[in-house]
Amino acid sequence: MKKMFAVMKREYLQAVRKKMFIIMTLLLPFLMAGITILPALIMAKGMGSKRIAVLDGTGRLQAAFAKPNAPEEAEKQKKLDPRQEARKALTERRRGPELPADLRVEYVNESRAPKIDEAARPYLERLSRDDDASDKLEGVFVIPASAVADPETRMTYYSRSSTDLMTQERMARLANKSLQRMRLRAKGIDPELLNDLLEDLPVEAVQLSRSGEKKTGGELNFIVAFIFGALLVLPSFVYGQETMRGIVQEKTDRVVEVLISSVTPIQLLSGKILGIAAVGLTQIFVWLTMVGLIGAFGAATLLMADVNLGQFIRPMVFVYFFIFFILAYLTYVCIYAIAGAVCNSEKEAQQFVMPIMLFMMMPWFLMMPIVLNPDAPFAVGFSLAPVFGPITMFVRAMVTDPPLWHILVCIGISIVTIAAFFWVTAKIFRTGILSYGKRPTIPELLRWVRVA
């Protein structure tokens, strides 16, 4: 036991003393936040100024495009108190990125044009001008004269890009809003009154636990489940690869032959696995601490929105996270240890372990349906199945209230699975750690398990 802890201590200190470990531990949360936020910032800034020509065959929509970047009138009239605004910012799903604030519209009244398509030709030619041309256009929006009277009329948006969907959607929304109001007035209906009558009422999601406790959170629970699920899955694979890479490197350098003379293969395997597991827990603890400190600055907004953090980050979440992280890590790392023991190079080991890992990552690939339907039969089945259980059950515990026996059965099955994996891994590791040359075949691995 003392030798196993010596190996564990060596693996742990060797990993945490690396500069890359310290840098990635401190910077990874910011890098992940940057990866999430940067595309939206690039989209908003990179779109720049757009000049759109609107050819209005009706001659009645000039007011609709006078201020194309201003908030819609119906939205401006809605006044929310600070509490409602905070809740809206935190919980409501947004429609997506809007257009940049410097969208410029060149409105042209074409109500007297006999054919709107003929009148549009000079403007379509301006789409192909050089970027430095003063009259270059990025889009041409054509509204036929029959748009008010005929609801089957099709408007047309021309641009140089086939994926300029946001500009197209914005221009269509502005035109359709005005056209709808005109049709309502023509029928003697007040558009403002109709808007009030058809106003959607908000729906608040409330989770009712088995004990009768009411919990709100809705989309925040959804987001938190994905974040914690990623923290559970990704380190297990990252540090599993570290274990595999270390074993392959020691085999290549013939260091393992010296180590085996001092410790047994089982002590070496156990020390490596537990040492790398401690490294992963250390890194996750630092990340959660940083997230907690940063999240403290948003406490005022959360209180204003009447959002209780205890509704979706309960103390038991961290207990479950610790338990299921250990179970998931020990499940996956055994496969990586086998790959390192039977292969002679890192490339060979990656090829050996890749198809197995793709199969074992099924809960991650199915994360969305599991989060949306945590009590569905397939989700319950995955949470009680060997290998898939730790990740699936943790996600279910995050977003719903599974029966206690589900959790206990999952833990029991995972422990039995780990024990079986560890027994097989130890058998293969004992023989494979000193084997060189051709990678063993499946029958040879089975023979190692029987005779080792």
C-alpha positions in Angstrom: 0.0 0.0 0.0 2.9 2.4 0.8 4.4 1.8 -2.6 1.1 2.5 -4.3 0.7 5.8 -2.5 4.3 6.6 -3.5 3.4 6.1 -7.1 0.2 8.1 -6.6 2.2 11.0 -5.0 4.7 10.9 -7.8 2.0 11.0 -10.6 0.2 13.8 -8.8 3.2 16.1 -8.1 4.6 15.5 -11.6 1.4 16.7 -13.1 0.5 19.7 -10.9 4.1 21.1 -11.1 4.0 21.4 -14.8 3.6 25.0 -16.1 1.0 23.9 -18.6 -1.1 22.5 -15.9 -1.0 25.7 -13.9 -1.7 27.9 -17.0 -4.6 25.7 -18.3 -6.1 25.5 -14.8 -6.2 29.3 -14.4 -7.0 30.2 -18.0 -9.3 27.5 -19.3 -12.5 29.0 -17.7 -11.7 32.3 -19.5 -10.9 30.4 -22.7 -14.2 28.6 -22.6 -16.0 31.8 -21.9 -14.2 33.4 -24.8 -15.1 30.6 -27.1 -18.7 31.1 -26.1 -18.9 34.9 -26.4 -16.4 35.6 -29.1 -18.4 34.3 -32.0 -21.3 36.6 -31.0 -19.0 39.6 -30.7 -17.4 38.8 -34.1 -20.8 38.4 -35.7 -22.0 41.8 -34.2 -18.8 43.7 -35.0 -17.8 41.9 -38.2 -21.1 42.6 -40.0 -20.2 46.3 -40.0 -22.3 48.8 -41.9 -24.8 47.5 -44.4 -26.5 49.5 -47.1 -29.8 48.1 -48.3 -32.0 49.5 -51.0 -35.8 49.1 -50.4 -37.8 49.3 -53.6 -41.4 49.8 -52.4 -44.0 49.1 -55.1 -46.8 50.1 -52.7 -45.3 53.5 -51.9 -46.7 53.3 -48.4 -43.9 51.7 -46.3 -41.4 54.6 -46.0 -42.2 55.0 -42.3 -41.5 51.3 -41.6 -37.9 51.7 -42.9 -37.2 55.2 -41.5 -35.5 53.7 -38.4 -34.6 50.1 -39.2 -32.4 49.6 -36.1 -34.8 51.1 -33.5 -36.7 48.7 -31.2 -40.0 47.6 -32.5 -42.9 49.9 -31.4 -44.7 47.2 -29.5 -41.5 46.3 -27.6 -40.9 50.0 -26.8 -44.3 50.4 -25.3 -43.8 47.6 -22.9 -42.2 48.9 -19.7 -40.8 46.4 -17.3 -39.8 47.1 -13.7 -36.2 46.3 -12.8 -37.2 42.9 -11.4 -38.9 41.9 -14.6 -36.0 43.1 -16.7 -33.5 41.1 -14.6 -35.7 38.0 -14.8 -36.1 38.4 -18.6 -32.3 38.8 -19.1 -31.7 35.6 -17.1 -34.4 33.3 -18.1 -36.0 34.2 -21.4 -34.7 32.6 -24.6 -33.6 35.2 -27.0 -34.5 35.2 -30.6 -30.8 35.4 -31.7 -28.3 38.1 -32.7 -29.8 41.3 -34.1 -28.4 43.5 -36.9 -25.7 46.0 -36.3 -26.8 49.5 -35.2 -25.5 51.2 -38.4 -27.8 49.5 -40.9 -28.6 52.1 -43.6 -31.7 51.9 -45.8 -32.0 53.6 -49.1 -35.8 53.8 -49.6 -37.1 54.2 -53.1 -40.8 54.8 -53.9 -41.6 52.7 -57.0 -45.4 53.0 -56.8 -45.4 54.5 -60.3 -43.2 51.9 -61.9 -45.1 49.7 -64.4 -42.8 46.7 -63.6 -41.0 46.6 -60.2 -38.5 44.0 -61.6 -37.4 46.4 -64.4 -37.0 49.2 -61.9 -34.8 47.0 -59.7 -32.2 46.3 -62.4 -30.0 49.4 -61.8 -30.0 48.6 -58.0 -29.1 45.0 -58.6 -26.1 46.2 -60.7 -24.8 48.1 -57.7 -24.5 44.9 -55.7 -21.5 43.9 -57.9 -19.6 47.2 -57.5 -16.2 47.3 -55.8 -16.1 47.6 -52.0 -14.7 51.1 -52.2 -17.5 52.4 -54.5 -19.6 55.1 -52.9 -22.9 53.7 -54.2 -22.3 50.0 -53.5 -25.2 48.1 -52.0 -25.1 44.9 -49.8 -28.8 44.1 -50.5 -31.9 45.0 -52.5 -35.3 44.4 -51.0 -38.2 44.5 -53.5 -41.8 44.9 -52.4 -44.4 44.4 -55.1 -47.3 46.8 -55.5 -49.8 44.0 -54.7 -48.3 43.4 -51.2 -51.0 45.2 -49.3 -54.1 43.7 -51.1 -52.8 40.2 -51.9 -51.4 38.1 -49.0 -50.0 35.6 -51.5 -47.6 38.1 -52.9 -43.9 37.3 -52.5 -41.3 39.9 -51.5 -37.7 39.4 -52.8 -34.4 40.0 -51.1 -31.3 40.1 -53.3 -27.8 40.0 -51.9 -24.3 38.7 -52.8 -24.4 36.1 -50.1 -26.8 33.2 -50.0 -26.7 33.1 -46.2 -27.5 36.7 -45.3 -30.4 35.4 -43.3 -30.5 37.9 -40.5 -30.8 40.9 -42.8 -33.4 39.2 -44.8 -35.4 38.3 -41.7 -35.2 41.8 -40.3 -36.3 43.5 -43.5 -39.2 41.0 -43.9 -40.3 41.6 -40.3 -40.3 45.4 -40.8 -42.3 45.1 -44.0 -44.8 42.5 -42.7 -45.5 44.4 -39.5 -46.6 47.5 -41.5 -48.5 45.5 -44.1 -50.4 43.7 -41.4 -51.4 47.0 -39.8 -52.6 48.4 -43.1 -54.7 45.3 -43.7 -56.2 45.6 -40.2 -57.1 49.3 -40.7 -58.6 48.5 -44.0 -61.0 46.1 -42.2 -61.8 48.7 -39.5 -59.7 47.0 -36.8 -57.4 48.9 -34.5 -53.9 47.3 -34.7 -53.0 48.5 -31.2 -56.2 46.9 -29.7 -55.5 43.7 -31.5 -52.0 43.6 -30.2 -53.3 43.9 -26.6 -55.9 41.2 -27.2 -53.4 38.8 -28.7 -50.6 39.4 -26.2 -48.9 36.2 -25.1 -48.9 35.4 -21.4 -45.5 34.2 -19.9 -45.3 30.6 -18.6 -43.1 29.9 -15.7 -41.6 26.4 -15.4 -42.0 24.9 -11.9 -40.4 21.6 -10.9 -42.4 19.7 -8.2 -40.1 17.3 -6.3 -41.2 14.1 -4.7 -41.4 15.8 -1.3 -43.7 18.4 -2.7 -41.1 21.2 -2.8 -41.5 23.7 -5.7 -38.4 24.7 -7.6 -38.2 27.1 -10.5 -35.2 27.7 -12.8 -36.3 26.5 -16.2 -33.6 27.2 -18.7 -31.0 28.0 -16.0 -31.4 24.3 -14.8 -30.9 23.3 -18.5 -27.7 25.3 -18.8 -26.3 24.3 -15.4 -26.9 20.6 -16.3 -24.9 21.0 -19.5 -22.0 22.8 -17.7 -21.7 20.2 -14.9 -22.1 17.4 -17.4 -19.2 18.8 -19.4 -17.1 19.1 -16.2 -17.9 15.4 -15.5 -17.1 14.1 -19.0 -14.3 16.0 -20.4 -11.7 15.7 -17.6 -12.3 11.9 -17.5 -11.3 11.6 -21.1 -8.5 14.2 -20.9 -6.8 12.5 -17.9 -7.5 9.1 -19.2 -5.4 10.0 -22.2 -2.7 11.3 -19.8 -2.6 7.9 -18.1 -2.4 6.1 -21.5 0.3 8.5 -22.7 2.4 8.1 -19.5 2.3 4.3 -19.7 3.3 4.3 -23.4 6.1 6.8 -22.7 7.4 4.7 -19.8 7.3 1.6 -22.0 9.1 3.4 -24.8 11.8 4.7 -22.5 12.1 1.3 -20.8 11.5 3.1 -17.4 8.8 0.6 -16.6 11.3 -2.2 -16.4 13.0 -0.4 -13.6 9.7 0.4 -11.9 8.5 -3.2 -12.0 11.6 -4.3 -10.2 10.5 -2.1 -7.2 6.6 -2.3 -7.3 4.2 -4.8 -8.5 2.2 -4.1 -11.7 -1.0 -3.7 -9.7 0.6 -1.2 -7.4 1.9 0.7 -10.4 -1.5 0.7 -12.1 -3.4 1.7 -9.0 -1.0 4.5 -8.2 -1.2 5.9 -11.7 -5.0 5.8 -11.8 -5.5 7.4 -8.4 -2.8 10.0 -8.9 -4.3 11.3 -12.1 -7.8 11.2 -10.6 -6.5 13.5 -7.8 -5.1 15.8 -10.5 -8.5 16.0 -12.2 -10.3 16.7 -8.9 -7.8 19.4 -8.1 -8.3 21.1 -11.4 -12.1 20.9 -11.2 -12.1 22.3 -7.6 -10.1 25.3 -8.8 -12.5 25.8 -11.8 -15.6 25.6 -9.5 -14.0 28.0 -7.1 -13.3 30.5 -9.8 -16.8 30.2 -11.2 -18.2 30.7 -7.7 -16.1 33.8 -7.1 -17.0 35.3 -10.5 -20.7 34.3 -10.0 -20.7 36.2 -6.7 -20.6 39.5 -8.6 -23.9 38.6 -10.2 -25.6 38.0 -6.8 -27.4 41.4 -6.9 -28.9 40.6 -10.3 -30.0 37.2 -9.1 -31.6 38.6 -6.0 -33.4 41.3 -8.0 -34.8 38.6 -10.3 -36.0 36.5 -7.4 -33.7 33.7 -8.6 -32.7 31.3 -5.8 -29.5 29.6 -6.6 -30.5 26.8 -4.2 -33.1 25.8 -6.7 -30.6 24.5 -9.3 -27.3 24.3 -7.4 -28.1 22.3 -4.3 -25.4 21.1 -1.9 -26.2 17.5 -2.9 -25.2 18.4 -6.5 -21.5 18.7 -5.4 -21.8 15.4 -3.5 -23.3 13.7 -6.5 -20.6 15.4 -8.7 -17.8 14.0 -6.6 -19.2 10.5 -6.5 -20.1 10.2 -10.2 -16.8 11.9 -11.3 -14.9 9.2 -9.5 -17.1 6.5 -10.9 -16.9 7.9 -14.5 -13.2 8.5 -14.3 -12.4 5.0 -13.0 -14.6 3.4 -15.6 -12.9 5.2 -18.5 -9.3 5.2 -17.3 -9.2 1.4 -17.2 -9.7 1.3 -21.0 -7.0 3.9 -21.5 -4.6 1.9 -19.2 -5.2 -1.2 -21.3 -4.5 0.8 -24.5 -1.3 2.1 -23.0 -0.2 -1.4 -21.8 -0.8 -3.3 -25.1 0.4 -0.6 -27.6 3.9 0.5 -28.4 3.2 4.1 -29.5 0.7 6.8 -28.7 -0.6 6.8 -32.3 -1.3 3.1 -32.0 -2.9 3.5 -28.7 -5.2 6.2 -30.0 -6.3 4.0 -32.8 -7.0 1.1 -30.4 -9.0 3.2 -27.9 -11.0 5.5 -30.3 -13.9 3.1 -31.3 -14.3 2.0 -27.7 -14.4 5.6 -26.4 -17.0 6.6 -29.1 -19.2 3.9 -27.8 -18.7 4.9 -24.2 -19.5 8.5 -25.0 -23.1 7.7 -25.9 -24.5 9.6 -22.9 -22.7 12.7 -24.0 -24.0 12.4 -27.6 -27.5 12.0 -26.1 -27.2 14.7 -23.6 -29.9 16.9 -25.1 -32.7 14.3 -25.1 -31.6 13.1 -21.6 -31.8 16.6 -20.2 -35.1 17.3 -21.9 -36.6 13.9 -20.9 -34.8 12.7 -17.8 -37.5 10.3 -16.8 -38.0 8.7 -20.3 -37.4 5.0 -20.4 -34.2 5.3 -22.5 -32.8 7.8 -20.0 -33.6 5.6 -17.0 -32.1 2.6 -18.9 -28.9 4.5 -19.6 -28.6 5.6 -16.0 -28.9 2.0 -14.7 -26.6 0.5 -17.4 -22.9 -0.3 -16.8 -20.5 2.3 -18.2 -23.2 4.8 -19.2 -24.6 5.1 -15.6 -22.4 7.7 -13.9 -22.8 10.5 -16.5 -26.5 9.8 -17.2 -27.6 9.5 -13.5 -25.7 12.7 -12.6 -27.5 14.6 -15.3 -30.8 13.2 -14.2 -30.1 14.2 -10.6 -29.4 17.7 -11.8 -32.7 18.3 -13.7 -35.2 16.0 -11.9 -35.7 14.1 -8.7 -34.9 10.4 -9.5 -35.9 7.8 -6.9 -33.2 7.1 -4.4 -33.0 3.4 -5.4 -32.2 4.5 -8.9 -29.1 6.4 -7.6 -28.1 3.5 -5.3 -28.5 0.9 -8.0 -26.5 3.1 -10.4 -23.7 3.5 -7.9 -23.7 -0.3 -7.1 -23.6 -1.3 -10.8 -20.8 1.2 -11.5 -18.7 -0.1 -8.6 -19.2 -3.7 -9.9 -18.3 -2.5 -13.4 -15.2 -0.8 -12.2 -14.2 -3.8 -10.2 -14.6 -6.0 -13.3 -12.8 -3.5 -15.5 -10.0 -3.2 -12.9 -9.6 -6.9 -12.7 -9.4 -7.3 -16.4 -7.1 -4.3 -16.7 -4.8 -5.6 -14.1 -4.5 -9.0 -15.8 -3.7 -7.4 -19.2 -1.5 -4.7 -17.6 0.6 -7.3 -15.8 1.5 -9.0 -19.1 1.2 -6.2 -21.6 3.4 -3.7 -19.7 6.5 -5.6 -20.6 5.4 -6.7 -24.1 6.9 -5.0 -27.2 6.6 -5.4 -30.9 3.3 -6.3 -32.6 0.1 -5.2 -30.9 -1.8 -8.2 -29.4 -5.0 -9.4 -31.1 -8.3 -9.9 -29.3 -7.7 -13.7 -28.8 -4.2 -12.9 -27.3 -5.8 -10.4 -24.9 -8.3 -13.0 -23.8 -5.5 -15.5 -23.2 -3.6 -12.9 -21.1 -6.8 -12.5 -18.9 -7.0 -16.2 -18.4 -3.4 -17.0 -17.6 -2.1 -13.8 -15.9 
